[in-house]
Amino acid sequence: MIRRTKTDAFIRRESEGTVVHSNDRDRLVLATVVFAVLFSQLLLYPGIATLVETLGADATTSAFAASTLDASMWFLVAEFAAYIAFVGVWGVLSDVTGRRTPFIVAGAVAGAVGYAALAAVPAVGSVPFEGVLLLRVLQGSMTIGAFSLTMTMLMDLEGGHGRNMGAAGIAIGLGAALGAPIGGQLTELHPLAPLLVAAGLLVCVGAVVPLVPDRTPDERRTARALVGGVRNRPTLSIPYAFGFVDRMTAGFFALVGTLYFQETFGLDAGATGLLLACFFVPFALLQYPMGALSDRIGRTIPVVVGSACYGIGILGVGAAPSVASAAVAMVAVGVLGALVAPATMALVTDIAADTERGLAMAGFNFAGSLGFLGGFLVGGTVASSYGYDLAFLVVGGLEIAIAVVTVPAFLRRSFGPDRLGTSDHG
């Protein structure tokens, strides 16, 4: 009897060790997929002005291309409008069917076709810029499925919500950090090179995802029940609000920040990518440890205090008088962003029910896509009409404001270690 008990205990420990090893491996694979999708997206940003000109942006033939700034803004807006329209569809499909992998594969492969179709536009030669924007919408509607559902697969893993979302965060950060400088270098080789590399990477995503087993909960719910369940968790609005504002700052830097650095400091696409990397490198490398930290100390300090300081840092970037000081400010903003991002995403997992994770993460990415869109539209409009100084003030001020406004909600509720693995019914 004693011998069997010891053997059973050994087998149980060995089994638990195997599960942990499997989770670590799958976490790495899924994080790599998230990296590839974001890397593909960011490849286009440093050379966006050159790309839209190559794709036929012409003020004489299209109302969407009155200037390079306008054409660039609408090219980015088209993708994120598609994200907003379709992210919820992917989330509901996944939760209702209890499958993630086939939808991720479909989204990745179709997204690759979209990137390749955009690269073929100059060869065709007769596609108006409105047609280019339509292709961009189709590509974005597919890509968001691969992105959001891969993050949902990370939510399905055991091992701590902050740690899992930290893995997602480091993948997002590294994708952005490397995508910006490499995209700038690719643009200097050829304006269409980023599109072709993006297409190839998404094909690889479609091949890699099936290596990870689906861990979707066994319980099935109808689409109406899913939507109702998420609506009955009003505290999800807290991470959604932070996700909106945080992504707005990212969209702001992707468009307005890129043009600001080039016009103010006379940088080319390659140097602009390197300056953007000053933010994205620390933002990426610190995501995982910051996510694990929020598992230990809770979400309040990383989210609320971090967001307020993050907004102040954005104001510092806009006030920087030189490339060197702007680079230092970007590094500081990257560190603060790494404190905020994984804790905010982990809040979604803390609050959502297991059977609603696909839709809950879709809601977070919906809010984030709206934020990116707002960063492009608000940032671009304010910068174009009133100058870059006011644009930095508006975006940085919003980040500070959301932290201040949500303090009472965080004081009323406990988020973090004592809530891991639970759901909040509001």
C-alpha positions as semicolon CSV with decimal commas, in nm:
position;residue;x (nm);y (nm);z (nm)
1;M;0,000;0,000;0,000
2;I;0,278;0,244;0,093
3;R;0,473;0,150;-0,216
4;R;0,171;0,212;-0,439
5;T;0,107;0,548;-0,275
6;K;0,465;0,656;-0,337
7;T;0,442;0,533;-0,693
8;D;0,114;0,718;-0,744
9;A;0,269;1,034;-0,600
10;F;0,568;0,997;-0,830
11;I;0,344;0,944;-1,132
12;R;0,136;1,247;-1,033
13;R;0,447;1,465;-0,999
14;E;0,581;1,334;-1,328
15;S;0,244;1,403;-1,494
16;E;0,234;1,755;-1,352
17;G;0,587;1,813;-1,474
18;T;0,488;1,696;-1,822
19;V;0,190;1,932;-1,823
20;V;0,409;2,223;-1,718
21;H;0,662;2,135;-1,989
22;S;0,382;2,110;-2,245
23;N;0,238;2,446;-2,139
24;D;0,579;2,611;-2,162
25;R;0,637;2,468;-2,509
26;D;0,291;2,565;-2,633
27;R;0,324;2,910;-2,477
28;L;0,646;2,958;-2,676
29;V;0,488;2,841;-3,002
30;L;0,180;3,061;-2,959
31;A;0,390;3,361;-2,862
32;T;0,596;3,305;-3,177
33;V;0,277;3,311;-3,384
34;V;0,163;3,637;-3,222
35;F;0,510;3,776;-3,291
36;A;0,492;3,682;-3,658
37;V;0,152;3,846;-3,710
38;L;0,255;4,173;-3,542
39;F;0,596;4,170;-3,706
40;S;0,424;4,140;-4,045
41;Q;0,197;4,433;-3,965
42;L;0,475;4,664;-3,842
43;L;0,699;4,596;-4,142
44;L;0,486;4,839;-4,342
45;Y;0,489;5,134;-4,103
46;P;0,831;5,304;-4,136
47;G;0,798;5,325;-4,515
48;I;0,424;5,387;-4,526
49;A;0,454;5,711;-4,725
50;T;0,667;5,547;-4,995
51;L;0,442;5,240;-5,003
52;V;0,116;5,427;-5,067
53;E;0,282;5,624;-5,348
54;T;0,399;5,296;-5,503
55;L;0,047;5,154;-5,471
56;G;-0,095;5,447;-5,668
57;A;-0,199;5,712;-5,415
58;D;-0,267;6,015;-5,637
59;A;-0,442;6,335;-5,530
60;T;-0,572;6,389;-5,886
61;T;-0,765;6,060;-5,896
62;S;-0,863;5,980;-5,537
63;A;-1,026;6,178;-5,258
64;F;-0,845;5,950;-5,012
65;A;-0,503;6,069;-5,132
66;A;-0,518;6,447;-5,104
67;S;-0,169;6,430;-4,949
68;T;0,081;6,164;-4,847
69;L;-0,036;6,200;-4,487
70;D;-0,399;6,148;-4,589
71;A;-0,320;5,848;-4,808
72;S;-0,106;5,691;-4,534
73;M;-0,378;5,754;-4,276
74;W;-0,652;5,591;-4,486
75;F;-0,429;5,294;-4,573
76;L;-0,383;5,228;-4,201
77;V;-0,745;5,309;-4,118
78;A;-0,873;5,055;-4,373
79;E;-0,696;4,769;-4,196
80;F;-0,814;4,866;-3,851
81;A;-1,169;4,928;-3,967
82;A;-1,165;4,565;-4,082
83;Y;-1,026;4,459;-3,744
84;I;-1,315;4,632;-3,571
85;A;-1,577;4,484;-3,801
86;F;-1,457;4,123;-3,792
87;V;-1,278;4,054;-3,462
88;G;-1,604;3,977;-3,283
89;V;-1,710;3,741;-3,562
90;W;-1,393;3,534;-3,519
91;G;-1,437;3,526;-3,141
92;V;-1,799;3,408;-3,156
93;L;-1,721;3,143;-3,419
94;S;-1,443;3,005;-3,203
95;D;-1,643;2,993;-2,880
96;V;-1,955;2,849;-3,043
97;T;-1,771;2,573;-3,231
98;G;-1,516;2,505;-2,958
99;R;-1,228;2,529;-3,205
100;R;-0,948;2,781;-3,244
101;T;-0,687;2,622;-3,471
102;P;-0,878;2,594;-3,803
103;F;-0,990;2,955;-3,782
104;I;-0,636;3,074;-3,711
105;V;-0,503;2,879;-4,009
106;A;-0,777;3,014;-4,236
107;G;-0,718;3,372;-4,122
108;A;-0,341;3,348;-4,162
109;V;-0,349;3,196;-4,511
110;A;-0,616;3,436;-4,636
111;G;-0,423;3,727;-4,483
112;A;-0,112;3,614;-4,670
113;V;-0,312;3,619;-4,995
114;G;-0,423;3,973;-4,910
115;Y;-0,066;4,096;-4,860
116;A;0,042;3,929;-5,184
117;A;-0,249;4,087;-5,373
118;L;-0,144;4,432;-5,250
119;A;0,213;4,366;-5,367
120;A;0,076;4,278;-5,712
121;V;-0,111;4,608;-5,754
122;P;0,173;4,800;-5,926
123;A;0,217;4,515;-6,175
124;V;-0,153;4,528;-6,262
125;G;-0,131;4,904;-6,302
126;S;-0,501;4,989;-6,329
127;V;-0,619;4,952;-5,970
128;P;-0,751;5,283;-5,825
129;F;-0,649;5,374;-5,471
130;E;-1,003;5,292;-5,355
131;G;-0,939;4,937;-5,480
132;V;-0,615;4,927;-5,284
133;L;-0,806;5,026;-4,971
134;L;-1,061;4,748;-5,037
135;L;-0,781;4,492;-5,062
136;R;-0,645;4,630;-4,736
137;V;-0,986;4,577;-4,571
138;L;-1,000;4,216;-4,691
139;Q;-0,645;4,150;-4,568
140;G;-0,719;4,305;-4,229
141;S;-1,044;4,113;-4,182
142;M;-0,849;3,787;-4,215
143;T;-0,536;3,883;-4,021
144;I;-0,729;3,986;-3,710
145;G;-0,870;3,634;-3,680
146;A;-0,524;3,480;-3,663
147;F;-0,409;3,742;-3,412
148;S;-0,703;3,748;-3,171
149;L;-0,762;3,373;-3,158
150;T;-0,394;3,299;-3,100
151;M;-0,409;3,529;-2,799
152;T;-0,722;3,339;-2,689
153;M;-0,527;3,012;-2,710
154;L;-0,277;3,170;-2,470
155;M;-0,567;3,254;-2,239
156;D;-0,664;2,885;-2,244
157;L;-0,324;2,779;-2,104
158;E;-0,266;2,720;-1,735
159;G;0,023;2,880;-1,547
160;G;-0,096;3,228;-1,444
161;H;-0,288;3,485;-1,642
162;G;-0,017;3,748;-1,607
163;R;0,248;3,505;-1,729
164;N;0,041;3,397;-2,030
165;M;-0,044;3,753;-2,125
166;G;0,317;3,850;-2,059
167;A;0,414;3,597;-2,325
168;A;0,161;3,758;-2,559
169;G;0,293;4,101;-2,467
170;I;0,656;4,016;-2,528
171;A;0,558;3,870;-2,864
172;I;0,365;4,184;-2,954
173;G;0,649;4,406;-2,836
174;L;0,921;4,209;-3,014
175;G;0,714;4,198;-3,331
176;A;0,678;4,574;-3,321
177;A;1,036;4,634;-3,207
178;L;1,189;4,428;-3,486
179;G;0,921;4,500;-3,744
180;A;0,983;4,874;-3,741
181;P;1,360;4,877;-3,805
182;I;1,357;4,576;-4,039
183;G;1,060;4,721;-4,225
184;G;1,255;5,043;-4,274
185;Q;1,550;4,852;-4,417
186;L;1,326;4,643;-4,642
187;T;1,160;4,959;-4,773
188;E;1,498;5,095;-4,874
189;L;1,558;4,775;-5,072
190;H;1,217;4,798;-5,242
191;P;0,888;4,959;-5,134
192;L;0,696;4,632;-5,189
193;A;0,942;4,411;-4,999
194;P;0,757;4,447;-4,664
195;L;0,435;4,321;-4,824
196;L;0,602;4,012;-4,968
197;V;0,779;3,927;-4,642
198;A;0,450;3,971;-4,453
199;A;0,274;3,730;-4,689
200;G;0,546;3,468;-4,643
201;L;0,534;3,493;-4,264
202;L;0,158;3,444;-4,248
203;V;0,192;3,128;-4,457
204;C;0,438;3,005;-4,193
205;V;0,185;3,091;-3,921
206;G;-0,073;2,871;-4,090
207;A;0,176;2,583;-4,085
208;V;0,289;2,621;-3,722
209;V;-0,039;2,670;-3,533
210;P;-0,162;2,309;-3,575
211;L;0,138;2,198;-3,365
212;V;-0,044;2,327;-3,054
213;P;-0,352;2,138;-2,930
214;D;-0,680;2,321;-2,884
215;R;-0,763;2,362;-2,515
216;T;-1,102;2,518;-2,570
217;P;-1,341;2,442;-2,279
218;D;-1,577;2,151;-2,344
219;E;-1,891;2,346;-2,260
220;R;-2,066;2,499;-2,564
221;R;-2,287;2,806;-2,567
222;T;-2,492;2,979;-2,833
223;A;-2,381;3,309;-2,981
224;R;-2,663;3,489;-2,796
225;A;-2,560;3,334;-2,463
226;L;-2,198;3,431;-2,523
227;V;-2,281;3,793;-2,595
228;G;-2,514;3,804;-2,296
229;G;-2,249;3,656;-2,069
230;V;-1,992;3,916;-2,167
231;R;-2,247;4,195;-2,125
232;N;-2,316;4,070;-1,772
233;R;-1,953;4,135;-1,679
234;P;-1,936;4,516;-1,675
235;T;-1,589;4,507;-1,517
236;L;-1,457;4,398;-1,856
237;S;-1,503;4,763;-1,952
238;I;-1,200;4,846;-1,736
239;P;-0,937;4,653;-1,938
240;Y;-1,123;4,745;-2,256
241;A;-1,092;5,114;-2,175
242;F;-0,722;5,085;-2,101
243;G;-0,673;4,874;-2,412
244;F;-0,842;5,144;-2,619
245;V;-0,622;5,425;-2,491
246;D;-0,300;5,220;-2,489
247;R;-0,350;5,114;-2,850
248;M;-0,440;5,472;-2,941
249;T;-0,093;5,577;-2,833
250;A;0,056;5,295;-3,044
251;G;-0,144;5,403;-3,348
252;F;-0,041;5,760;-3,284
253;F;0,329;5,672;-3,285
254;A;0,290;5,442;-3,587
255;L;0,156;5,724;-3,806
256;V;0,201;6,067;-3,649
257;G;0,514;5,976;-3,454
258;T;0,678;5,837;-3,766
259;L;0,608;6,151;-3,969
260;Y;0,697;6,375;-3,672
261;F;1,041;6,220;-3,634
262;Q;1,107;6,241;-4,007
263;E;0,994;6,603;-4,044
264;T;1,134;6,736;-3,716
265;F;1,469;6,559;-3,711
266;G;1,514;6,491;-4,085
267;L;1,532;6,112;-4,045
268;D;1,497;5,859;-4,326
269;A;1,287;5,541;-4,301
270;G;1,573;5,334;-4,161
271;A;1,664;5,584;-3,887
272;T;1,295;5,630;-3,804
273;G;1,262;5,255;-3,754
274;L;1,558;5,258;-3,515
275;L;1,407;5,543;-3,313
276;L;1,076;5,358;-3,288
277;A;1,274;5,054;-3,172
278;C;1,390;5,258;-2,870
279;F;1,033;5,221;-2,748
280;F;0,956;4,872;-2,871
281;V;1,271;4,692;-2,750
282;P;1,226;4,761;-2,375
283;F;0,851;4,734;-2,423
284;A;0,902;4,383;-2,558
285;L;1,178;4,251;-2,334
286;L;1,008;4,349;-2,008
287;Q;0,658;4,218;-2,088
288;Y;0,700;3,868;-1,945
289;P;0,861;3,969;-1,612
290;M;0,611;4,254;-1,573
291;G;0,322;4,016;-1,637
292;A;0,457;3,773;-1,376
293;L;0,497;4,068;-1,137
294;S;0,128;4,154;-1,175
295;D;0,044;3,794;-1,079
296;R;0,220;3,858;-0,748
297;I;0,126;4,216;-0,660
298;G;-0,208;4,255;-0,838
299;R;-0,312;4,464;-1,137
300;T;-0,381;4,802;-0,975
301;I;-0,030;4,943;-0,949
302;P;0,088;4,824;-1,292
303;V;-0,227;4,945;-1,468
304;V;-0,322;5,266;-1,289
305;V;0,014;5,406;-1,179
306;G;0,186;5,272;-1,489
307;S;-0,067;5,434;-1,722
308;A;-0,036;5,775;-1,557
309;C;0,343;5,766;-1,586
310;Y;0,315;5,634;-1,941
311;G;0,109;5,939;-2,041
312;I;0,366;6,172;-1,887
313;G;0,636;5,992;-2,084
314;I;0,448;6,053;-2,411
315;L;0,443;6,424;-2,334
316;G;0,818;6,400;-2,280
317;V;0,870;6,253;-2,627
318;G;0,684;6,544;-2,786
319;A;0,891;6,794;-2,586
320;A;1,229;6,634;-2,665
321;P;1,455;6,887;-2,842
322;S;1,689;6,639;-3,014
323;V;1,710;6,288;-3,155
324;A;1,913;6,173;-2,853
325;S;1,667;6,308;-2,597
326;A;1,374;6,171;-2,799
327;A;1,541;5,829;-2,796
328;V;1,583;5,843;-2,416
329;A;1,218;5,943;-2,374
330;M;1,110;5,661;-2,604
331;V;1,303;5,410;-2,392
332;A;1,130;5,536;-2,077
333;V;0,790;5,513;-2,244
334;G;0,872;5,158;-2,354
335;V;0,952;5,052;-1,997
336;L;0,628;5,202;-1,867
337;G;0,428;5,048;-2,149
338;A;0,569;4,707;-2,055
339;L;0,441;4,758;-1,702
340;V;0,089;4,836;-1,821
341;A;0,023;4,605;-2,117
342;P;0,039;4,249;-1,977
343;A;-0,148;4,342;-1,659
344;T;-0,425;4,499;-1,869
345;M;-0,459;4,188;-2,087
346;A;-0,447;3,963;-1,780
347;L;-0,747;4,153;-1,642
348;V;-0,952;4,019;-1,933
349;T;-0,863;3,661;-1,834
350;D;-0,924;3,735;-1,465
351;I;-1,277;3,854;-1,534
352;A;-1,404;3,645;-1,828
353;A;-1,562;3,302;-1,790
354;D;-1,371;3,011;-1,944
355;T;-1,638;2,955;-2,210
356;E;-1,637;3,321;-2,316
357;R;-1,265;3,377;-2,365
358;G;-1,277;3,400;-2,743
359;L;-1,541;3,672;-2,736
360;A;-1,387;3,845;-2,432
361;M;-1,047;3,870;-2,602
362;A;-1,221;3,974;-2,923
363;G;-1,380;4,257;-2,725
364;F;-1,040;4,362;-2,596
365;N;-0,895;4,357;-2,947
366;F;-1,204;4,540;-3,074
367;A;-1,138;4,816;-2,821
368;G;-0,770;4,809;-2,910
369;S;-0,842;4,833;-3,281
370;L;-1,072;5,128;-3,215
371;G;-0,783;5,278;-3,022
372;F;-0,542;5,227;-3,312
373;L;-0,800;5,379;-3,542
374;G;-0,840;5,671;-3,304
375;G;-0,465;5,714;-3,293
376;F;-0,454;5,741;-3,671
377;L;-0,761;5,963;-3,710
378;V;-0,738;6,182;-3,401
379;G;-0,360;6,205;-3,409
380;G;-0,348;6,264;-3,783
381;T;-0,630;6,519;-3,779
382;V;-0,496;6,716;-3,482
383;A;-0,140;6,710;-3,615
384;S;-0,253;6,819;-3,961
385;S;-0,480;7,098;-3,833
386;Y;-0,306;7,221;-3,518
387;G;0,047;7,085;-3,520
388;Y;0,241;6,804;-3,358
389;D;0,269;6,968;-3,013
390;L;-0,107;6,962;-2,954
391;A;-0,130;6,608;-3,094
392;F;0,120;6,480;-2,835
393;L;-0,066;6,670;-2,562
394;V;-0,402;6,519;-2,656
395;V;-0,279;6,158;-2,670
396;G;-0,061;6,178;-2,359
397;G;-0,336;6,358;-2,171
398;L;-0,588;6,084;-2,253
399;E;-0,356;5,819;-2,110
400;I;-0,326;6,014;-1,785
401;A;-0,701;6,080;-1,775
402;I;-0,803;5,713;-1,804
403;A;-0,576;5,626;-1,511
404;V;-0,730;5,896;-1,293
405;V;-1,091;5,816;-1,388
406;T;-1,060;5,444;-1,310
407;V;-0,896;5,477;-0,966
408;P;-1,232;5,437;-0,781
409;A;-1,312;5,116;-0,973
410;F;-0,976;4,964;-0,879
411;L;-1,018;5,067;-0,515
412;R;-1,361;4,899;-0,497
413;R;-1,244;4,569;-0,646
414;S;-0,954;4,330;-0,606
415;F;-0,775;4,230;-0,923
416;G;-0,476;4,001;-0,944
417;P;-0,337;3,710;-0,742
418;D;-0,646;3,651;-0,530
419;R;-0,866;3,645;-0,839
420;L;-0,661;3,423;-1,070
421;G;-0,872;3,158;-1,230
422;T;-1,199;3,318;-1,128
423;S;-1,461;3,504;-1,323
424;D;-1,644;3,821;-1,232
425;H;-2,013;3,833;-1,296
426;G;-2,017;4,203;-1,243
